[in-house]
Amino acid sequence: MIDTKMLAAIVATGLMALAATPASAGCVRAGASATAVTSELATVLAKEALYNSNMFAGRKARGAVSVKCDYIGVVTTCKARQVACT
């Protein structure tokens, strides 16, 4: 039989494991990219692709969108990232 001290230790361990579970367990850092002639257009397209990706995956956006653009040759490629949760 398990004595009360052992049972208390098992319960305490279980509670600590639950407390250590991150609050954002259902969240991901979603991202999308787009390429266009201008950085403004590439930014808009990347944000729209990110929005569509989150909507089709059933996620809700959380926080601000971060966008990073790189000029390559005659086009600009932008990557949009945002935390999204289910």
MOPAC internal coordinates of N, CA, C and O (Angstrom, degrees):
PM7 1SCF
backbone

  N    0.0000 0     0.00 0     0.00 0    0    0    0
  C    1.4411 1     0.00 0     0.00 0    1    0    0
  C    1.5218 1   110.06 1     0.00 0    2    1    0
  O    1.2310 1   120.54 1   -31.82 1    3    2    1
  N    1.3059 1   116.57 1   148.18 1    3    2    1
  C    1.4528 1   122.17 1   178.73 1    5    3    2
  C    1.5272 1   108.31 1   -85.96 1    6    5    3
  O    1.2310 1   120.99 1   -51.63 1    7    6    5
  N    1.3300 1   115.72 1   128.37 1    7    6    5
  C    1.4674 1   118.23 1   178.73 1    9    7    6
  C    1.5228 1   110.03 1   -80.25 1   10    9    7
  O    1.2310 1   120.28 1    -9.18 1   11   10    9
  N    1.3079 1   117.07 1   170.82 1   11   10    9
  C    1.4658 1   121.67 1  -173.90 1   13   11   10
  C    1.5248 1   112.26 1   -67.42 1   14   13   11
  O    1.2310 1   119.61 1   147.21 1   15   14   13
  N    1.3353 1   118.35 1   -32.79 1   15   14   13
  C    1.4699 1   119.93 1   178.77 1   17   15   14
  C    1.5241 1   110.85 1   -66.80 1   18   17   15
  O    1.2310 1   120.68 1   139.73 1   19   18   17
  N    1.3286 1   116.30 1   -40.27 1   19   18   17
  C    1.4582 1   120.47 1   179.07 1   21   19   18
  C    1.5299 1   109.85 1   -66.91 1   22   21   19
  O    1.2310 1   120.26 1   137.95 1   23   22   21
  N    1.3085 1   117.10 1   -42.05 1   23   22   21
  C    1.4598 1   121.53 1   178.95 1   25   23   22
  C    1.5252 1   110.17 1   -63.00 1   26   25   23
  O    1.2310 1   120.06 1   137.73 1   27   26   25
  N    1.3246 1   117.49 1   -42.27 1   27   26   25
  C    1.4687 1   121.37 1   178.48 1   29   27   26
  C    1.5230 1   110.71 1   -63.30 1   30   29   27
  O    1.2310 1   120.04 1   140.59 1   31   30   29
  N    1.3277 1   117.52 1   -39.41 1   31   30   29
  C    1.4600 1   121.29 1   178.74 1   33   31   30
  C    1.5252 1   110.99 1   -65.42 1   34   33   31
  O    1.2310 1   120.27 1   139.95 1   35   34   33
  N    1.3269 1   117.10 1   -40.05 1   35   34   33
  C    1.4687 1   121.10 1   178.84 1   37   35   34
  C    1.5236 1   110.46 1   -65.59 1   38   37   35
  O    1.2310 1   120.27 1   136.07 1   39   38   37
  N    1.3162 1   117.09 1   -43.93 1   39   38   37
  C    1.4704 1   121.29 1   179.41 1   41   39   38
  C    1.5242 1   110.23 1   -64.47 1   42   41   39
  O    1.2310 1   119.97 1   137.17 1   43   42   41
  N    1.3347 1   117.67 1   -42.83 1   43   42   41
  C    1.4682 1   121.48 1   179.85 1   45   43   42
  C    1.5248 1   110.75 1   -63.21 1   46   45   43
  O    1.2310 1   120.28 1   139.88 1   47   46   45
  N    1.3286 1   117.07 1   -40.12 1   47   46   45
  C    1.4668 1   120.74 1   178.38 1   49   47   46
  C    1.5213 1   110.52 1   -63.79 1   50   49   47
  O    1.2310 1   120.68 1   138.02 1   51   50   49
  N    1.3237 1   116.31 1   -41.98 1   51   50   49
  C    1.4627 1   120.36 1   178.26 1   53   51   50
  C    1.5153 1   112.32 1   -63.45 1   54   53   51
  O    1.2310 1   120.12 1   139.64 1   55   54   53
  N    1.3267 1   117.38 1   -40.36 1   55   54   53
  C    1.4529 1   120.96 1   178.99 1   57   55   54
  C    1.5291 1   111.00 1   -67.30 1   58   57   55
  O    1.2310 1   120.02 1   142.15 1   59   58   57
  N    1.3209 1   117.58 1   -37.85 1   59   58   57
  C    1.4632 1   119.99 1   177.71 1   61   59   58
  C    1.5243 1   110.63 1   -66.54 1   62   61   59
  O    1.2310 1   120.32 1   143.99 1   63   62   61
  N    1.3269 1   117.00 1   -36.01 1   63   62   61
  C    1.4624 1   119.69 1   178.56 1   65   63   62
  C    1.5258 1   110.30 1   -66.08 1   66   65   63
  O    1.2310 1   120.10 1   140.79 1   67   66   65
  N    1.3250 1   117.41 1   -39.21 1   67   66   65
  C    1.4607 1   120.22 1   177.68 1   69   67   66
  C    1.5202 1   111.03 1   -68.28 1   70   69   67
  O    1.2310 1   120.00 1   142.45 1   71   70   69
  N    1.3103 1   117.61 1   -37.55 1   71   70   69
  C    1.4570 1   120.67 1   179.48 1   73   71   70
  C    1.5296 1   111.50 1   -67.98 1   74   73   71
  O    1.2310 1   119.98 1   153.20 1   75   74   73
  N    1.3165 1   117.64 1   -26.80 1   75   74   73
  C    1.4636 1   121.48 1  -178.24 1   77   75   74
  C    1.5205 1   112.49 1   -82.78 1   78   77   75
  O    1.2310 1   119.99 1   171.40 1   79   78   77
  N    1.3309 1   117.63 1    -8.60 1   79   78   77
  C    1.4591 1   121.00 1   179.66 1   81   79   78
  C    1.5180 1   108.96 1   -68.47 1   82   81   79
  O    1.2310 1   119.24 1   -51.69 1   83   82   81
  N    1.3338 1   119.05 1   128.31 1   83   82   81
  C    1.4564 1   120.06 1  -178.10 1   85   83   82
  C    1.5249 1   111.74 1   -65.56 1   86   85   83
  O    1.2310 1   120.90 1   -33.79 1   87   86   85
  N    1.3138 1   115.88 1   146.21 1   87   86   85
  C    1.4638 1   120.86 1  -179.47 1   89   87   86
  C    1.5232 1   111.30 1   -68.77 1   90   89   87
  O    1.2310 1   120.11 1   156.44 1   91   90   89
  N    1.3182 1   117.39 1   -23.56 1   91   90   89
  C    1.4600 1   121.00 1  -177.76 1   93   91   90
  C    1.5315 1   111.35 1  -102.37 1   94   93   91
  O    1.2310 1   120.43 1  -136.08 1   95   94   93
  N    1.3158 1   116.78 1    43.92 1   95   94   93
  C    1.4617 1   120.42 1  -176.47 1   97   95   94
  C    1.5239 1   112.22 1   -63.12 1   98   97   95
  O    1.2310 1   119.66 1   149.66 1   99   98   97
  N    1.3357 1   118.25 1   -30.34 1   99   98   97
  C    1.4525 1   121.19 1  -178.32 1  101   99   98
  C    1.5137 1   113.00 1   -97.78 1  102  101   99
  O    1.2310 1   119.83 1  -160.97 1  103  102  101
  N    1.3330 1   117.93 1    19.03 1  103  102  101
  C    1.4612 1   121.03 1  -175.95 1  105  103  102
  C    1.5308 1   111.13 1  -108.08 1  106  105  103
  O    1.2310 1   121.51 1   -30.04 1  107  106  105
  N    1.3254 1   114.71 1   149.96 1  107  106  105
  C    1.4615 1   121.56 1   176.78 1  109  107  106
  C    1.5288 1   108.18 1  -134.54 1  110  109  107
  O    1.2310 1   120.90 1   -17.96 1  111  110  109
  N    1.3074 1   115.88 1   162.04 1  111  110  109
  C    1.4664 1   121.28 1   172.56 1  113  111  110
  C    1.5179 1   106.03 1   -97.88 1  114  113  111
  O    1.2310 1   120.97 1   -84.09 1  115  114  113
  N    1.3216 1   115.75 1    95.91 1  115  114  113
  C    1.4562 1   121.84 1  -176.40 1  117  115  114
  C    1.5210 1   110.14 1   -80.75 1  118  117  115
  O    1.2310 1   120.93 1   -26.79 1  119  118  117
  N    1.3164 1   115.82 1   153.21 1  119  118  117
  C    1.4548 1   119.99 1   179.74 1  121  119  118
  C    1.5140 1   112.05 1  -149.30 1  122  121  119
  O    1.2310 1   121.43 1   -23.65 1  123  122  121
  N    1.3190 1   114.87 1   156.35 1  123  122  121
  C    1.4630 1   121.57 1   176.93 1  125  123  122
  C    1.5217 1   107.55 1  -152.09 1  126  125  123
  O    1.2310 1   120.78 1   -22.65 1  127  126  125
  N    1.3257 1   116.11 1   157.35 1  127  126  125
  C    1.4667 1   119.64 1   179.23 1  129  127  126
  C    1.5243 1   109.92 1  -135.24 1  130  129  127
  O    1.2310 1   121.89 1   -20.66 1  131  130  129
  N    1.3263 1   113.98 1   159.34 1  131  130  129
  C    1.4594 1   120.36 1   178.03 1  133  131  130
  C    1.5278 1   108.58 1  -150.97 1  134  133  131
  O    1.2310 1   121.02 1   -29.60 1  135  134  133
  N    1.3200 1   115.65 1   150.40 1  135  134  133
  C    1.4690 1   122.62 1   179.06 1  137  135  134
  C    1.5200 1   108.75 1  -123.10 1  138  137  135
  O    1.2310 1   120.92 1   -47.08 1  139  138  137
  N    1.3348 1   115.84 1   132.92 1  139  138  137
  C    1.4613 1   121.09 1   179.16 1  141  139  138
  C    1.5213 1   108.98 1  -151.63 1  142  141  139
  O    1.2310 1   121.03 1    -4.54 1  143  142  141
  N    1.3291 1   115.64 1   175.46 1  143  142  141
  C    1.4588 1   120.98 1  -178.09 1  145  143  142
  C    1.5288 1   110.90 1   -71.46 1  146  145  143
  O    1.2310 1   119.63 1   141.47 1  147  146  145
  N    1.3309 1   118.32 1   -38.53 1  147  146  145
  C    1.4638 1   121.33 1  -179.99 1  149  147  146
  C    1.5275 1   110.22 1  -112.04 1  150  149  147
  O    1.2310 1   120.85 1   -24.42 1  151  150  149
  N    1.3260 1   115.99 1   155.58 1  151  150  149
  C    1.4713 1   119.62 1   179.54 1  153  151  150
  C    1.5269 1   111.26 1   -69.31 1  154  153  151
  O    1.2310 1   120.19 1   147.47 1  155  154  153
  N    1.3343 1   117.24 1   -32.53 1  155  154  153
  C    1.4659 1   120.11 1   178.72 1  157  155  154
  C    1.5250 1   110.76 1   -62.81 1  158  157  155
  O    1.2310 1   120.71 1   133.59 1  159  158  157
  N    1.3221 1   116.25 1   -46.41 1  159  158  157
  C    1.4610 1   120.25 1   179.80 1  161  159  158
  C    1.5258 1   111.51 1   -66.76 1  162  161  159
  O    1.2310 1   120.22 1   138.52 1  163  162  161
  N    1.3276 1   117.19 1   -41.48 1  163  162  161
  C    1.4687 1   120.40 1   178.54 1  165  163  162
  C    1.5261 1   111.14 1   -63.57 1  166  165  163
  O    1.2310 1   120.26 1   142.82 1  167  166  165
  N    1.3243 1   117.11 1   -37.18 1  167  166  165
  C    1.4629 1   120.74 1   177.65 1  169  167  166
  C    1.5179 1   111.35 1   -63.83 1  170  169  167
  O    1.2310 1   120.57 1   132.12 1  171  170  169
  N    1.3249 1   116.52 1   -47.88 1  171  170  169
  C    1.4666 1   120.76 1   179.45 1  173  171  170
  C    1.5243 1   110.69 1   -61.25 1  174  173  171
  O    1.2310 1   119.94 1   136.04 1  175  174  173
  N    1.3149 1   117.72 1   -43.96 1  175  174  173
  C    1.4640 1   121.21 1  -179.02 1  177  175  174
  C    1.5381 1   111.64 1   -66.57 1  178  177  175
  O    1.2310 1   120.12 1   142.11 1  179  178  177
  N    1.3263 1   117.38 1   -37.89 1  179  178  177
  C    1.4669 1   120.46 1   178.78 1  181  179  178
  C    1.5246 1   110.77 1   -66.68 1  182  181  179
  O    1.2310 1   120.42 1   138.41 1  183  182  181
  N    1.3304 1   116.81 1   -41.59 1  183  182  181
  C    1.4674 1   120.06 1   178.13 1  185  183  182
  C    1.5296 1   111.13 1   -64.81 1  186  185  183
  O    1.2310 1   120.60 1   139.91 1  187  186  185
  N    1.3106 1   116.46 1   -40.09 1  187  186  185
  C    1.4628 1   120.62 1   178.62 1  189  187  186
  C    1.5323 1   111.04 1   -66.20 1  190  189  187
  O    1.2310 1   120.40 1   139.41 1  191  190  189
  N    1.3294 1   116.84 1   -40.59 1  191  190  189
  C    1.4738 1   120.16 1   177.04 1  193  191  190
  C    1.5258 1   110.82 1   -63.94 1  194  193  191
  O    1.2310 1   120.11 1   141.56 1  195  194  193
  N    1.3306 1   117.39 1   -38.44 1  195  194  193
  C    1.4598 1   121.40 1   176.78 1  197  195  194
  C    1.5220 1   110.91 1   -64.00 1  198  197  195
  O    1.2310 1   120.46 1   135.41 1  199  198  197
  N    1.3239 1   116.73 1   -44.59 1  199  198  197
  C    1.4648 1   121.39 1   177.55 1  201  199  198
  C    1.5296 1   110.92 1   -58.97 1  202  201  199
  O    1.2310 1   120.44 1   132.61 1  203  202  201
  N    1.3360 1   116.77 1   -47.39 1  203  202  201
  C    1.4654 1   120.71 1   179.86 1  205  203  202
  C    1.5244 1   111.46 1   -63.43 1  206  205  203
  O    1.2310 1   120.07 1   140.02 1  207  206  205
  N    1.3163 1   117.47 1   -39.98 1  207  206  205
  C    1.4620 1   121.30 1   178.73 1  209  207  206
  C    1.5228 1   111.13 1   -61.20 1  210  209  207
  O    1.2310 1   120.71 1   134.73 1  211  210  209
  N    1.3233 1   116.26 1   -45.27 1  211  210  209
  C    1.4690 1   120.29 1   179.19 1  213  211  210
  C    1.5216 1   111.61 1   -65.42 1  214  213  211
  O    1.2310 1   120.24 1   137.87 1  215  214  213
  N    1.3097 1   117.15 1   -42.13 1  215  214  213
  C    1.4673 1   120.34 1  -178.73 1  217  215  214
  C    1.5259 1   111.27 1   -64.99 1  218  217  215
  O    1.2310 1   119.74 1   134.82 1  219  218  217
  N    1.3159 1   118.10 1   -45.18 1  219  218  217
  C    1.4582 1   120.86 1  -178.87 1  221  219  218
  C    1.5251 1   112.06 1   -69.31 1  222  221  219
  O    1.2310 1   120.14 1   153.40 1  223  222  221
  N    1.3318 1   117.33 1   -26.60 1  223  222  221
  C    1.4706 1   121.10 1   178.12 1  225  223  222
  C    1.5252 1   111.79 1   -86.03 1  226  225  223
  O    1.2310 1   120.06 1   174.83 1  227  226  225
  N    1.3288 1   117.49 1    -5.17 1  227  226  225
  C    1.4562 1   120.78 1   179.72 1  229  227  226
  C    1.5242 1   113.20 1    76.36 1  230  229  227
  O    1.2310 1   120.10 1  -153.45 1  231  230  229
  N    1.3329 1   117.40 1    26.55 1  231  230  229
  C    1.4581 1   121.20 1   179.89 1  233  231  230
  C    1.5170 1   110.31 1  -103.94 1  234  233  231
  O    1.2310 1   121.24 1   -26.11 1  235  234  233
  N    1.3348 1   115.24 1   153.89 1  235  234  233
  C    1.4590 1   120.98 1   175.71 1  237  235  234
  C    1.5203 1   108.44 1  -110.27 1  238  237  235
  O    1.2310 1   120.91 1   -48.34 1  239  238  237
  N    1.3151 1   115.87 1   131.66 1  239  238  237
  C    1.4613 1   121.21 1  -178.52 1  241  239  238
  C    1.5172 1   110.25 1   -67.06 1  242  241  239
  O    1.2310 1   121.21 1   -35.44 1  243  242  241
  N    1.3207 1   115.29 1   144.56 1  243  242  241
  C    1.4607 1   121.70 1   178.72 1  245  243  242
  C    1.5237 1   108.08 1  -137.64 1  246  245  243
  O    1.2310 1   120.36 1   -57.69 1  247  246  245
  N    1.3144 1   116.92 1   122.31 1  247  246  245
  C    1.4564 1   120.28 1   179.06 1  249  247  246
  C    1.5198 1   112.45 1    89.60 1  250  249  247
  O    1.2310 1   121.82 1     3.93 1  251  250  249
  N    1.3114 1   114.13 1  -176.07 1  251  250  249
  C    1.4599 1   121.01 1  -176.99 1  253  251  250
  C    1.5276 1   111.44 1   -84.87 1  254  253  251
  O    1.2310 1   121.11 1   -25.12 1  255  254  253
  N    1.3237 1   115.48 1   154.88 1  255  254  253
  C    1.4620 1   122.00 1   176.20 1  257  255  254
  C    1.5237 1   108.34 1   -85.61 1  258  257  255
  O    1.2310 1   120.45 1   -48.29 1  259  258  257
  N    1.3310 1   116.74 1   131.71 1  259  258  257
  C    1.4678 1   119.92 1   173.30 1  261  259  258
  C    1.5278 1   107.96 1  -104.96 1  262  261  259
  O    1.2310 1   120.94 1   -45.97 1  263  262  261
  N    1.3250 1   115.81 1   134.03 1  263  262  261
  C    1.4638 1   121.80 1  -176.99 1  265  263  262
  C    1.5200 1   108.96 1  -124.79 1  266  265  263
  O    1.2310 1   120.94 1   -46.80 1  267  266  265
  N    1.3297 1   115.81 1   133.20 1  267  266  265
  C    1.4605 1   121.80 1   175.81 1  269  267  266
  C    1.5241 1   107.44 1  -127.69 1  270  269  267
  O    1.2310 1   121.08 1   -51.87 1  271  270  269
  N    1.3276 1   115.53 1   128.13 1  271  270  269
  C    1.4600 1   120.42 1  -177.78 1  273  271  270
  C    1.5248 1   110.94 1  -117.03 1  274  273  271
  O    1.2310 1   120.75 1   -35.52 1  275  274  273
  N    1.3270 1   116.18 1   144.48 1  275  274  273
  C    1.4603 1   123.48 1   176.44 1  277  275  274
  C    1.5229 1   108.48 1  -127.86 1  278  277  275
  O    1.2310 1   121.22 1   -50.72 1  279  278  277
  N    1.3298 1   115.26 1   129.28 1  279  278  277
  C    1.4593 1   120.96 1   176.91 1  281  279  278
  C    1.5172 1   107.85 1   -88.72 1  282  281  279
  O    1.2310 1   120.73 1   -60.22 1  283  282  281
  N    1.3405 1   116.21 1   119.78 1  283  282  281
  C    1.4605 1   121.52 1  -177.81 1  285  283  282
  C    1.5305 1   107.47 1  -126.91 1  286  285  283
  O    1.2310 1   120.82 1   -71.45 1  287  286  285
  N    1.3038 1   116.03 1   108.55 1  287  286  285
  C    1.4657 1   119.35 1   179.01 1  289  287  286
  C    1.5133 1   111.59 1    67.63 1  290  289  287
  O    1.2310 1   120.44 1    63.66 1  291  290  289
  N    1.3089 1   116.76 1  -116.34 1  291  290  289
  C    1.4653 1   120.99 1  -179.53 1  293  291  290
  C    1.5230 1   112.72 1  -106.30 1  294  293  291
  O    1.2310 1   120.15 1  -175.56 1  295  294  293
  N    1.3199 1   117.33 1     4.44 1  295  294  293
  C    1.4715 1   120.78 1  -178.92 1  297  295  294
  C    1.5352 1   110.34 1  -126.72 1  298  297  295
  O    1.2310 1   121.50 1   -17.06 1  299  298  297
  N    1.3068 1   114.73 1   162.94 1  299  298  297
  C    1.4645 1   121.76 1   176.82 1  301  299  298
  C    1.5156 1   108.59 1  -118.49 1  302  301  299
  O    1.2310 1   120.69 1   -46.81 1  303  302  301
  N    1.3343 1   116.28 1   133.19 1  303  302  301
  C    1.4584 1   122.00 1   175.89 1  305  303  302
  C    1.5226 1   108.15 1  -112.86 1  306  305  303
  O    1.2310 1   120.73 1   -54.19 1  307  306  305
  N    1.3294 1   116.22 1   125.81 1  307  306  305
  C    1.4590 1   121.67 1   179.96 1  309  307  306
  C    1.5228 1   109.60 1  -116.30 1  310  309  307
  O    1.2310 1   121.33 1   -37.45 1  311  310  309
  N    1.3298 1   115.07 1   142.55 1  311  310  309
  C    1.4597 1   122.07 1   176.63 1  313  311  310
  C    1.5219 1   107.99 1  -118.11 1  314  313  311
  O    1.2310 1   120.76 1   -55.54 1  315  314  313
  N    1.3243 1   116.15 1   124.46 1  315  314  313
  C    1.4691 1   122.29 1   178.10 1  317  315  314
  C    1.5293 1   108.54 1  -106.89 1  318  317  315
  O    1.2310 1   120.79 1   -44.16 1  319  318  317
  N    1.3283 1   116.09 1   135.84 1  319  318  317
  C    1.4676 1   121.68 1   179.07 1  321  319  318
  C    1.5234 1   109.77 1  -133.79 1  322  321  319
  O    1.2310 1   121.94 1   -32.72 1  323  322  321
  N    1.3514 1   113.90 1   147.28 1  323  322  321
  C    1.4599 1   119.76 1   179.62 1  325  323  322
  C    1.5194 1   109.14 1  -162.53 1  326  325  323
  O    1.2310 1   120.83 1   -32.28 1  327  326  325
  N    1.3200 1   116.01 1   147.72 1  327  326  325
  C    1.4563 1   120.77 1   174.90 1  329  327  326
  C    1.5203 1   107.86 1   -76.29 1  330  329  327
  O    1.2310 1   120.65 1   -46.02 1  331  330  329
  N    1.3240 1   116.36 1   133.98 1  331  330  329
  C    1.4681 1   121.71 1   179.08 1  333  331  330
  C    1.5226 1   108.70 1  -138.13 1  334  333  331
  O    1.2310 1   120.77 1   -40.38 1  335  334  333
  N    1.3198 1   116.14 1   139.62 1  335  334  333
  C    1.4645 1   121.24 1  -176.16 1  337  335  334
  C    1.5228 1   111.58 1  -122.90 1  338  337  335
  O    1.2310 1   121.46 1   -28.44 1  339  338  337
  N    1.3296 1   114.82 1   151.56 1  339  338  337
  C    1.4682 1   119.63 1   178.21 1  341  339  338
  C    1.4967 1   110.55 1   -87.74 1  342  341  339
  O    1.2310 1   120.10 1   180.00 1  343  342  341

